[in-house]
């Protein structure tokens, strides 16, 4: 893939439309459940701390997502705010609280790691063991979804889940779909909403970093950015699945915004290399953070300036 060299800063600034900043940070502790909006979030080698650490699995151990269980969108998750402080470690009294419509009780899940394990857990192409949060959590999600379910936590002590090495060799995730960090911008959302009869919220697209102060779709061409001394590399445009068509307020499914976005955000419309999976649209950039390891921690804050250091020359150079 081609890249801009030399005075990357000036080229990047032009592409980004000024000095963009971090508008919001979203963490999704349980895969496919509601996000938590936080003012700061520490990074780990697999992405933001607490992001997609848990997943609900069915009776076969397969991870459940909104694609099959859209009412997961209505499950609210709460973590103690101190959990997003650098270096914080959970105590025995530290809990994740889970609530759902129609549920008479809330679920409290200890943030200390459980001792029970579940084998045969799978999320997309990955399978392995996970930490099982026990019968109380299983009963809660079984009642909520109306079918046998369990809540499991990624077992980082014994398991790794590599990302596609073609795009980002050497990086791992927990229960995130593909890559550690997803970034999208307010301007891109606005540009999509201008084409829709009924505007949608950014929660349809479930990014981690929501950006303000750049031009619409500028983030598509961000090859390298720096936020608070953390260097992020753009890996690929984010192909959107069924989830953006699920109303995050009531769990219902429709055709928008995907139907409209097919006119101007498909691989054909963008003139990028066609994906093997047809009918997809793109919004946001998938990223990895390069200077993160087990002994190094950094925090991203709302309001942090995003320094765009390198950009792709055109959409023809962007991976999909």
N, C-alpha and C positions, 0 to 999 in steps of 0.2 A: 504494500500500500504506500502510495506517495505521501509525503509530508511537507509542510512548510518549514524551510530552514532559514538560517540567517536571522533577520530581525523578526522573529516569531511574535514578539510582544506587540509590535505595531499592527501586524497582520491580524493577530488574534483579537486585539482591541476593536479593530474595524468590524471583524466578523461578529464579535459579541455585542457591539453597539454601546460600548462604554465600560463601566466598572460594575458588573453584576454582583449581587450579594445573595447570601443565603436568607431566604424569606421564611422558610419553615423547615423543620426536620421531623420526619415521621418514622416511628419505629413500630413494627408489627410483631409483637412477641409471639403470638400464635398464628401460624400460617393461615391466611385467608380470613382471619377475624379482623375487627376494626383496629385501626392504627391509633397510636398515642402520639400526640403532638408535643414535642419537648423543646425547651430553649437551648439545650446543649446535649450532646451525645458523644461518648467516647467511642473510638474505633478499636477494633481488634483485627487479627489477621483474616477473619472470615467476614468482615463487614462491621456494621454498628453493633455494639454490645446490646444484647437482648433481642435483636432483630431475627425473627423466624427461628427462635430457639426451640419452639414447641410446634407440634403438628397433631391434629386429630387423625386417628387411623380407624379404618373399618375393621370388620371381623377377620379380614385376610391380612391385616397389617398395612394396607395400602393407604397412603396419605390422602386425606380429603381436602378438596379445595372448593371454592365457589363455583367452579365449572360444573360440578355435580351436586354440590350442596350450597346453593346460593344463600340460604338463610344464615350461613356462617358470617355473612356481611353484617349481621345485626348483633353479633356477640361482642360485647364491650369488655375491654381488658384494661386493668389498672395496675400500675406498678408504683411503688414509692418513688417520689421524685429524687430522693438521694441515690437511687439506683443508677442514675445517669451522671453521677459525679465520678471523676477520674479516680480509679483505684478502690472504689467502693466494693465491699464484700458483704454478701447477705448474712444475716443473723438467723437464729432459730425463729425469731419473731417477724421475719421478713416474708411477705406474701405477695403473690399475684392474685388479684381479685377478678373473677370472671362473672359477668351478668348477661342474661339473655331475656328477650321478651317472652312472656308466658311462663317463665321459671319463677317459682315462688321463693327459691333460695338462691343465694349467691355461692359461688365456688371459690374457696380459698386454697391456693396452691403454694406450698412452701417454696421459697427461692433457693433453699439449700437442696443439694442434689439428692434424689431418692436412691435407695439401694436396689429396688426392684428393676429388673431388666426385661425387655421384650425383644425377642429375636424375630427375624423375618419382617422387619419394618422396611417399607419401600416408598421412595418418593421419586417419581419419574424413572430414570435409568438406574438410580442408586438403590442398593439394599444393604441392610446391616442390622445391628442391634441398636436399641435406644433405651433410655431410662424411662421406666413406666411410672406415671404419677399416681397409680393406685386405683382402688375400686371406687372411692368417692368421686374422683374426677371422671372415671369411666361411667358411673351411674348418671352423673350430671349430663354429659354429652350424649349418652344413649337416650336419655329422656328428651333432650332438646332436639336431636336429629330424628328420633323415632326409629333408630336401628342401632345394633351393637357397635359401640365406639369406645375408644380409649384415647387418653391424652398422653403423649410421649414427648420426651425431651432429648435433644441431640446429645449423644454421649461422646463429648470431645476427648475424653481420656483414652478411648479405645478405637474411635472411628474417625475417618476423614472422608470428605466428599469433594473430590476435585471438580473444578469447572472444566469445560471443554478445552483441552490443551491446544486445539487449533487456534483459538482466540486468545487465551491467556494461560499459557503453561505455568504451572507451579502455584496456582491459587486454589483456595478451597472455600467452600461455603458450608452453612448448616442446612436449614430447610428452605432457603431461598430457591426460586426456580432455577436461576442460571448463574448469576454473577453477584459479587458482594454488595454493590451499590447501584441504585438506579436514580438518575437525576433527570428532572424535567423543569420547564420554566413556566412562569405565569403568562408570558407573552405567547408561548405556544398554545397553552390552554385557551387563551383569549382568541387566538386565531381559529382554533377549532370551533369554539362557541359562536363565533361570528357566522359560521356556516350552518349552525343548527337552529331548528325551530325552538327547542328547549335547551338551554345551556346545561352543562354538566359540571360537577365539581371535580377538583383534582383527585379526590379520593377514588374516583373511577379507575385511575391509572396507577395508584399506589406507589408513588416514588418515595425514596428516602430523603433526598435533598430537593427542595422546591426553591427555584431561583427567581429572583426579580432583577430587573434592570438590564435585560439583554433583549435583542430583537427576537421576533418569533422564529423558532426552530434554529436559532444560533447554536444551541447545544448539540445539534446533530453533527457539527463539524469540529467539536472540541476534541482534539487529540490528546492534549495534556493541559491540566489545570492544577493550580495550587490553592489550597484553602488552609489557612492557619498552619503553614509549613508542611502540610500533607499533600503529597503529589498523587494526583489521580490520573489514570490513563483511560481514554475512551476505548472501549472494546468493540462495541457494535451498537447499531440502532436497536431500540427495544421493540421487538415484534409483539404486537398486542394480541392476546388471546380472547376468550369469551368474556372475561371479567369486566372490561369496560362497558359492556352492554347490560350489566347487572346494576340496577338501582341500589346504591349502598344505603339508602334510607329505608327501603321496604323489602329488599331482596327479590324484587320482580325482574324479569328478563325481557329485553326488547331488542330492537335492531340497531339503535343508535348508541354511541356516536359512530360505530364502525361503518354502517352503510354509507354515511356521508363522507367519512374519512377515506373510503376507498377511491373517491374521485380525485384526491390530491395528496394522500399519504400512503399509497401503496408502493411496492417496489417499482412497478411500471411507471407510476406517476412521478416518482422521484428519480427515475432512471438509474437505479442502483442495480447491482448484480442480483438477479432474481433468486429468491429463496426457494428451497426445495418444497416448502409448504406454501401452497397457493392461497390467495385470499386473505393475506395478512396486511395489516396496516401498522404504521410505525409512529411512536411518540416517545421521546426521551432517549437518553443515552445510558447504556450499561457501562459501568466503570469498575476498575480495580484500584486499590490504593497501594502504591509501590513501596513506600518506606514504612511499612508496618511489620513488626515481627513480635514474637512472644515477650520480648523484653523492652518493647518500645510502645508507648501509648500517647495518643493525642486526642484532643477533644475538638469537635466542630460545634460552632455556636451560631445561633440565629444572629444575623447581622454581619457575619464574617464576609470580607471581600473575597471574591473569586478572581484570581489572577489567571487569565487564559494565556498560556505560554506557547502552545502550538495548536495549529488547526489543520484539518485536511484541506487540500486544495479544492475539492469538489465532492459531490455526492458519489461520483464514480470511484472515489478512493475509500469510501466508508464501507465497513463490513456490515453485513446483515445476516 
